[in-house]
Amino acid sequence: MEEQYILNGEALQYLDEAMFTSSLISKKDRKKGRTDWENVYPRTKAETERMAYLLEQASQVVEDPTDEEYRDRYETLEDIVEWSQERHRTWVWSLIAGALLGAGIFYYFHNDQKKDITRAKAEQEQVEQWREEKVSQVAWASCPKEHAQDAYSLRLTSAQKYKTYKLIDLKKSAEYNDRQVVESQRMADTAKVAENRDKYLHNVEVYKQHAADYRHRYDSINAMDFAQVHQMARADLNRHVDNQVSWGRTLRNYMIYLLILIPLYIITGYPHGYTITRHTRRTGCLNIFRKVGFAVASFCFGAGLAMNLLPDYIVKTTYSNGSTSTHNESDPMNIAILVLKFGLMLAGAFIFCFVASLVMTVETVSGLWNNFNWSGWLQRLVPAKHVEQGEEPGYQKEY
């Protein structure tokens, strides 16, 4: 055995050097000359090529390739090099399913948003058709504290109704802040800790300022004539339409983003082994985030589905002749349960889509950055800037 070691000494030195090629190996392990096999995996293309070169050198100088110590170490390192050089599939179907579900949800809400945009534009046109009228003022004392039942649907039918609707909102906000002033002052008077008293007194001043601002806006709007109310309503409806259009555009863009993300995620989901090694920690964190997120989504969705199993009440009826009968009656709480059920299922779907899209985005961006030779492509795309004198037109010298 000692003779074989001497014969294979140079080859084993190359293998020892290959084992410590990876930058994962700490200085402490390098000094000890020992490390775990998990640390031997190279993190970059250069480290992988260096390890492959050292293995080639070892195979060229080995005297006895059948030596067990040499053969086992060589084959292990060769497997590591091969795995590091190969591309591996890292994308998963569950994330793609989440992105598809998200795209479907955004598509549904985008179509539904079109109705809101149409409604907003119709309201905008309704305001444009107002006929000029005398708009009277509404005294603070006689201004209602609450809206009538149909006030919202009628607010855009005339300038007077729109003005009154705005004034009621402003009075409600002002009186709310007045009540908060009284409550904060009471809390300050009964506070035993100076710090809390100062906080409540600060709140008193804040609520006073808010109440004064709302009262000032009330008086300003109350003094408006038809033309001013009409201009204010136009500005409000223009902003409303813009917000609805912007929200619809946002929903559409997210849908398009997810549809584009899916093929990019698949294309970039074949990194080299050394890239996987380099991002082991990030991948581990993403996997934990994905598993926890999917577990929460599954719980919410499953809890919503489980509510379908809640039984109705069984009512037993006894008649005058002594006979009895039983029948099922719906639980009056079933409406609340139904709302909760759909809320949980919707929350589960949104969590599932959010987790999938976030993980896919991170992995796709990383894949685009690490899995493609952008610098090499750019060098081929950018032409040489200089042409040597005396050379024929169109000739570009490569630098």
C-alpha positions as CSV (number, residue, x, y, z in Angstrom):
1,M,0.0,0.0,0.0
2,E,2.8,2.4,0.9
3,E,4.5,1.6,-2.5
4,Q,1.3,2.4,-4.3
5,Y,0.9,5.6,-2.4
6,I,4.4,6.7,-3.5
7,L,3.6,5.8,-7.1
8,N,0.3,7.8,-7.0
9,G,1.6,10.5,-4.8
10,E,1.6,13.2,-7.5
11,A,-1.9,12.2,-8.7
12,L,-3.2,12.4,-5.1
13,Q,-1.7,15.8,-4.7
14,Y,-3.7,17.0,-7.7
15,L,-6.8,15.4,-6.2
16,D,-6.1,17.1,-2.9
17,E,-5.8,20.4,-4.7
18,A,-9.1,19.7,-6.6
19,M,-10.9,19.1,-3.3
20,F,-10.0,22.5,-2.0
21,T,-10.9,24.4,-5.2
22,S,-14.3,25.6,-4.0
23,S,-14.5,29.0,-2.3
24,L,-17.0,27.4,0.1
25,I,-14.2,25.9,2.0
26,S,-13.2,28.0,5.0
27,K,-9.7,29.1,5.9
28,K,-9.9,26.9,9.0
29,D,-10.7,23.8,7.0
30,R,-7.9,24.7,4.5
31,K,-5.5,24.9,7.4
32,K,-6.6,21.6,8.8
33,G,-6.6,20.0,5.3
34,R,-10.0,18.4,5.9
35,T,-13.5,19.5,5.0
36,D,-17.0,18.1,4.5
37,W,-17.9,16.9,1.0
38,E,-20.7,19.4,0.8
39,N,-18.1,22.2,0.8
40,V,-16.2,20.7,-2.1
41,Y,-18.8,21.6,-4.7
42,P,-17.5,24.6,-6.8
43,R,-19.5,27.8,-6.8
44,T,-18.5,29.3,-10.2
45,K,-17.7,28.3,-13.7
46,A,-14.0,29.1,-13.1
47,E,-13.8,26.9,-10.0
48,T,-15.5,24.0,-11.9
49,E,-13.1,24.3,-14.8
50,R,-10.2,24.5,-12.4
51,M,-11.4,21.3,-10.7
52,A,-11.8,19.5,-14.0
53,Y,-8.3,20.6,-15.1
54,L,-6.8,19.2,-11.9
55,L,-8.6,15.9,-12.4
56,E,-7.3,15.7,-15.9
57,Q,-3.8,16.3,-14.6
58,A,-4.2,13.6,-12.0
59,S,-5.4,11.1,-14.6
60,Q,-2.3,11.8,-16.7
61,V,0.2,11.3,-13.9
62,V,-1.4,8.4,-12.0
63,E,0.7,5.3,-11.9
64,D,-1.9,2.9,-10.5
65,P,-5.5,4.0,-11.4
66,T,-6.9,0.8,-9.8
67,D,-5.7,2.0,-6.3
68,E,-8.8,2.1,-4.1
69,E,-8.0,5.4,-2.4
70,Y,-7.2,7.1,-5.7
71,R,-10.2,5.6,-7.5
72,D,-12.8,6.4,-4.9
73,R,-11.6,10.0,-4.5
74,Y,-11.3,10.6,-8.3
75,E,-14.7,9.2,-9.1
76,T,-16.4,11.3,-6.3
77,L,-14.7,14.5,-7.6
78,E,-15.5,13.5,-11.2
79,D,-19.2,13.2,-10.2
80,I,-19.1,16.6,-8.5
81,V,-17.6,18.2,-11.6
82,E,-20.1,16.5,-13.9
83,W,-23.0,17.7,-11.7
84,S,-21.6,21.2,-11.5
85,Q,-21.2,21.5,-15.3
86,E,-24.7,20.1,-16.1
87,R,-27.9,22.1,-16.1
88,H,-30.6,21.0,-13.7
89,R,-34.4,21.7,-13.7
90,T,-35.3,23.8,-10.7
91,W,-38.8,25.1,-11.7
92,V,-41.8,23.5,-10.1
93,W,-45.4,23.0,-11.3
94,S,-47.0,24.3,-8.1
95,L,-45.5,27.8,-8.7
96,I,-46.7,27.8,-12.3
97,A,-50.2,26.8,-11.1
98,G,-50.1,29.7,-8.7
99,A,-49.1,32.1,-11.4
100,L,-51.8,30.8,-13.8
101,L,-54.4,31.1,-11.0
102,G,-53.2,34.7,-10.3
103,A,-53.5,35.6,-14.0
104,G,-57.0,34.1,-14.0
105,I,-58.0,36.2,-11.0
106,F,-56.6,39.4,-12.5
107,Y,-58.4,38.6,-15.8
108,Y,-61.7,38.3,-13.9
109,F,-61.2,41.5,-11.9
110,H,-60.0,43.3,-15.0
111,N,-63.2,42.4,-16.9
112,D,-65.3,43.3,-13.8
113,Q,-63.4,46.7,-13.6
114,K,-64.6,47.5,-17.1
115,K,-68.1,47.8,-15.6
116,D,-66.9,50.3,-13.0
117,I,-65.1,52.3,-15.6
118,T,-68.3,52.4,-17.8
119,R,-70.3,53.4,-14.7
120,A,-67.8,56.2,-13.8
121,K,-67.8,57.6,-17.3
122,A,-71.6,57.5,-17.3
123,E,-71.6,59.5,-14.0
124,Q,-69.1,61.9,-15.5
125,E,-71.4,62.5,-18.5
126,Q,-74.4,62.9,-16.1
127,V,-72.6,65.8,-14.4
128,E,-71.8,67.4,-17.7
129,Q,-75.5,67.4,-18.5
130,W,-76.5,69.4,-15.4
131,R,-78.9,72.3,-16.1
132,E,-78.0,75.6,-14.5
133,E,-80.0,76.3,-11.3
134,K,-79.9,78.4,-8.3
135,V,-77.9,76.6,-5.6
136,S,-78.9,77.6,-2.1
137,Q,-76.8,77.5,1.0
138,V,-77.3,75.0,3.8
139,A,-76.9,76.4,7.3
140,W,-74.7,74.4,9.7
141,A,-77.6,73.9,12.2
142,S,-80.1,72.7,9.6
143,C,-77.6,70.5,7.7
144,P,-78.6,66.8,8.3
145,K,-76.2,64.6,10.3
146,E,-76.8,61.6,8.1
147,H,-77.5,60.9,4.4
148,A,-81.0,59.9,3.2
149,Q,-81.3,56.3,2.1
150,D,-81.1,57.2,-1.6
151,A,-78.7,60.1,-1.3
152,Y,-75.7,58.4,-2.9
153,S,-77.6,57.4,-6.0
154,L,-79.2,60.9,-6.4
155,R,-76.2,63.0,-5.6
156,L,-75.3,63.5,-9.2
157,T,-78.7,64.5,-10.5
158,S,-78.3,68.2,-9.7
159,A,-75.8,70.7,-8.3
160,Q,-77.9,71.3,-5.2
161,K,-78.0,67.6,-4.3
162,Y,-74.3,67.2,-4.9
163,K,-73.5,70.2,-2.8
164,T,-75.7,69.0,0.0
165,Y,-74.1,65.5,-0.1
166,K,-70.6,67.0,0.2
167,L,-71.8,69.3,3.1
168,I,-73.3,66.4,5.1
169,D,-70.0,64.4,4.8
170,L,-68.0,67.4,5.9
171,K,-70.3,68.1,8.9
172,K,-70.1,64.4,9.9
173,S,-66.3,64.5,9.8
174,A,-66.1,67.8,11.8
175,E,-68.4,66.6,14.5
176,Y,-66.5,63.3,14.8
177,N,-63.3,65.2,15.4
178,D,-65.2,67.4,17.9
179,R,-66.2,64.3,19.8
180,Q,-62.6,63.1,19.7
181,V,-61.4,66.4,21.2
182,V,-63.7,65.9,24.2
183,E,-62.7,62.2,24.6
184,S,-59.0,63.0,24.4
185,Q,-59.4,65.9,26.9
186,R,-61.1,63.5,29.3
187,M,-58.3,61.0,28.9
188,A,-55.7,63.7,29.5
189,D,-57.5,64.9,32.7
190,T,-57.6,61.3,34.1
191,A,-54.2,60.2,33.0
192,K,-51.8,59.4,35.9
193,V,-48.7,59.2,33.8
194,A,-47.3,62.5,32.5
195,E,-46.2,60.9,29.2
196,N,-49.7,59.7,28.5
197,R,-51.2,63.0,29.5
198,D,-48.9,64.8,27.0
199,K,-49.9,62.4,24.3
200,Y,-53.7,62.9,24.9
201,L,-53.2,66.7,25.0
202,H,-51.3,66.5,21.6
203,N,-54.3,64.5,20.2
204,V,-56.6,67.3,21.5
205,E,-54.8,69.8,19.4
206,V,-54.7,67.5,16.3
207,Y,-58.4,66.8,16.5
208,K,-59.2,70.5,17.0
209,Q,-57.2,71.3,13.8
210,H,-59.0,68.6,11.8
211,A,-62.4,69.8,13.0
212,A,-61.5,73.4,12.1
213,D,-60.3,72.3,8.6
214,Y,-63.5,70.4,7.9
215,R,-65.6,73.4,9.1
216,H,-63.6,75.7,6.9
217,R,-64.2,73.4,3.9
218,Y,-67.8,73.3,4.8
219,D,-68.1,77.0,4.7
220,S,-66.1,77.3,1.5
221,I,-68.3,74.8,-0.4
222,N,-71.5,76.2,1.2
223,A,-70.6,79.6,-0.4
224,M,-70.3,78.2,-3.9
225,D,-72.7,79.0,-6.7
226,F,-73.8,76.7,-9.5
227,A,-70.7,77.2,-11.7
228,Q,-68.3,76.6,-8.8
229,V,-70.2,73.4,-7.7
230,H,-70.3,72.2,-11.3
231,Q,-66.5,72.7,-11.6
232,M,-65.9,70.9,-8.3
233,A,-68.1,68.0,-9.4
234,R,-66.4,67.8,-12.7
235,A,-63.0,67.7,-11.0
236,D,-64.2,65.0,-8.6
237,L,-65.6,62.8,-11.4
238,N,-62.6,63.3,-13.6
239,R,-60.4,62.0,-10.7
240,H,-62.8,59.1,-10.1
241,V,-62.7,58.1,-13.8
242,D,-58.9,58.4,-13.9
243,N,-58.6,56.2,-10.8
244,Q,-60.9,53.6,-12.2
245,V,-59.0,53.5,-15.5
246,S,-55.7,53.4,-13.7
247,W,-56.8,50.5,-11.5
248,G,-58.1,48.6,-14.6
249,R,-54.8,49.2,-16.3
250,T,-52.9,47.9,-13.2
251,L,-55.0,44.7,-13.1
252,R,-54.3,44.2,-16.8
253,N,-50.6,44.8,-16.4
254,Y,-50.3,42.3,-13.5
255,M,-52.1,39.7,-15.6
256,I,-49.7,40.3,-18.6
257,Y,-46.8,40.2,-16.2
258,L,-47.7,36.8,-14.8
259,L,-48.3,35.4,-18.3
260,I,-44.9,36.6,-19.4
261,L,-43.3,35.5,-16.1
262,I,-44.4,31.8,-16.6
263,P,-42.3,31.0,-19.8
264,L,-39.4,33.1,-18.5
265,Y,-39.5,31.2,-15.2
266,I,-39.3,27.9,-17.2
267,I,-36.6,29.0,-19.5
268,T,-34.4,30.3,-16.7
269,G,-35.1,27.2,-14.5
270,Y,-32.2,25.2,-15.9
271,P,-29.1,26.6,-14.0
272,H,-25.7,24.9,-13.9
273,G,-24.9,22.9,-10.9
274,Y,-22.3,25.5,-9.7
275,T,-25.0,28.2,-9.9
276,I,-27.3,26.1,-7.7
277,T,-24.4,25.6,-5.2
278,R,-23.7,29.4,-5.2
279,H,-27.3,30.2,-4.3
280,T,-28.0,27.4,-1.9
281,R,-28.9,29.7,1.0
282,R,-31.2,31.9,-1.1
283,T,-32.9,28.8,-2.6
284,G,-33.4,27.3,0.9
285,C,-35.0,30.5,2.2
286,L,-37.3,30.6,-0.9
287,N,-38.3,27.0,-0.4
288,I,-39.1,27.7,3.3
289,F,-41.2,30.7,2.3
290,R,-42.9,28.7,-0.4
291,K,-43.8,25.8,1.9
292,V,-45.0,28.1,4.7
293,G,-47.0,30.3,2.3
294,F,-48.6,27.3,0.6
295,A,-49.4,25.8,4.0
296,V,-51.2,28.9,5.1
297,A,-53.0,29.1,1.7
298,S,-54.1,25.5,2.0
299,F,-55.3,26.0,5.5
300,C,-57.4,29.0,4.5
301,F,-58.8,27.3,1.5
302,G,-59.4,24.0,3.3
303,A,-61.1,25.8,6.2
304,G,-63.5,27.5,3.7
305,L,-64.3,24.2,2.1
306,A,-64.8,22.4,5.4
307,M,-67.6,24.9,6.3
308,N,-69.7,23.1,3.7
309,L,-69.9,20.2,6.1
310,L,-71.5,22.3,8.9
311,P,-75.0,20.7,9.6
312,D,-78.3,22.4,9.8
313,Y,-80.5,22.3,12.8
314,I,-82.7,19.2,13.3
315,V,-86.1,20.4,14.6
316,K,-88.5,17.9,16.2
317,T,-92.2,18.8,16.1
318,T,-94.8,17.2,18.4
319,Y,-98.4,17.4,17.3
320,S,-101.6,17.4,19.4
321,N,-102.3,13.8,18.7
322,G,-99.0,12.8,20.1
323,S,-97.2,12.1,16.8
324,T,-93.8,13.6,16.1
325,S,-91.8,14.5,13.0
326,T,-88.3,15.9,12.4
327,H,-87.0,18.2,9.7
328,N,-83.9,20.3,8.9
329,E,-83.9,24.0,9.3
330,S,-81.1,26.3,8.2
331,D,-78.9,27.8,10.8
332,P,-79.5,31.6,10.9
333,M,-75.8,32.0,11.2
334,N,-75.2,30.3,7.8
335,I,-75.2,33.6,6.0
336,A,-72.3,34.8,8.1
337,I,-70.6,31.4,7.7
338,L,-71.1,31.6,4.0
339,V,-69.4,35.0,3.9
340,L,-66.6,33.8,6.1
341,K,-66.2,30.6,3.9
342,F,-65.8,32.6,0.7
343,G,-63.5,35.0,2.4
344,L,-61.2,32.2,3.6
345,M,-61.2,30.6,0.2
346,L,-60.4,33.9,-1.5
347,A,-57.7,34.7,1.0
348,G,-56.2,31.2,0.4
349,A,-56.2,31.8,-3.4
350,F,-54.6,35.2,-3.1
351,I,-51.9,33.9,-0.7
352,F,-51.2,31.0,-3.0
353,C,-50.8,33.4,-6.0
354,F,-48.8,36.0,-4.1
355,V,-46.2,33.4,-2.9
356,A,-46.0,31.8,-6.3
357,S,-45.5,35.1,-8.2
358,L,-42.9,36.4,-5.7
359,V,-40.8,33.2,-5.7
360,M,-41.0,33.0,-9.5
361,T,-40.0,36.6,-9.8
362,V,-36.9,36.2,-7.6
363,E,-35.8,32.9,-9.3
364,T,-36.5,34.3,-12.8
365,V,-34.4,37.5,-12.2
366,S,-31.6,35.4,-10.7
367,G,-31.8,33.0,-13.6
368,L,-31.7,35.7,-16.2
369,W,-28.6,37.2,-14.5
370,N,-26.7,34.0,-13.8
371,N,-27.7,31.5,-16.6
372,F,-26.9,33.5,-19.6
373,N,-23.6,35.0,-20.9
374,W,-24.9,38.6,-21.4
375,S,-21.4,40.1,-21.6
376,G,-20.4,37.7,-24.5
377,W,-23.6,38.5,-26.4
378,L,-23.1,42.3,-25.9
379,Q,-19.6,42.0,-27.2
380,R,-20.8,40.3,-30.3
381,L,-23.6,42.8,-30.8
382,V,-21.5,46.0,-30.3
383,P,-19.4,46.6,-33.5
384,A,-15.8,47.7,-33.3
385,K,-15.4,51.5,-33.0
386,H,-12.3,51.8,-35.0
387,V,-11.4,50.9,-38.6
388,E,-7.7,50.8,-39.5
389,Q,-6.5,53.2,-42.2
390,G,-6.1,51.5,-45.6
391,E,-8.6,48.8,-44.9
392,E,-11.6,48.3,-47.2
393,P,-14.9,50.0,-46.1
394,G,-17.0,47.7,-44.0
395,Y,-14.1,45.8,-42.5
396,Q,-14.1,45.9,-38.7
397,K,-11.2,44.8,-36.7
398,E,-11.8,42.6,-33.7
399,Y,-10.2,43.7,-30.5
